[in-house]
Amino acid sequence: MSILIDIITGFFTSDLSVGWKLIAILVVALLGLVAILAAA
């Protein structure tokens, strides 16, 4: 879990543009939703 937090903090402190961050967040959210539905 701490590794995931490190990746997230590194992701937000990096110099990526805001647009790419929003796209990545949406993709992760969609994948999470699909995983939850698949597991249900």
C-alpha positions in Angstrom: 0.0 0.0 0.0 2.8 2.4 0.8 4.3 1.7 -2.6 1.1 2.9 -4.2 1.1 6.0 -2.0 4.7 6.7 -3.1 3.7 6.3 -6.8 0.8 8.7 -6.3 2.8 11.3 -4.5 5.6 11.1 -7.1 2.9 11.3 -9.8 1.5 14.6 -8.4 4.9 16.2 -7.7 6.1 15.4 -11.2 6.1 18.0 -14.0 3.3 16.3 -16.0 0.6 18.6 -17.3 -2.7 18.8 -15.5 -4.6 17.4 -18.5 -2.5 14.2 -18.5 -3.0 13.8 -14.7 -6.8 14.1 -15.1 -6.8 11.6 -17.9 -4.7 9.2 -15.8 -7.0 9.6 -12.8 -10.1 8.9 -15.0 -8.5 5.8 -16.5 -7.5 4.5 -13.0 -11.1 5.2 -11.7 -12.6 3.3 -14.7 -10.3 0.4 -14.2 -11.1 0.3 -10.5 -14.9 0.3 -11.3 -14.5 -2.5 -13.9 -12.5 -4.5 -11.3 -15.2 -4.0 -8.7 -18.0 -5.0 -11.1 -16.0 -8.0 -12.3 -15.4 -9.2 -8.7 -19.1 -8.7 -7.7 
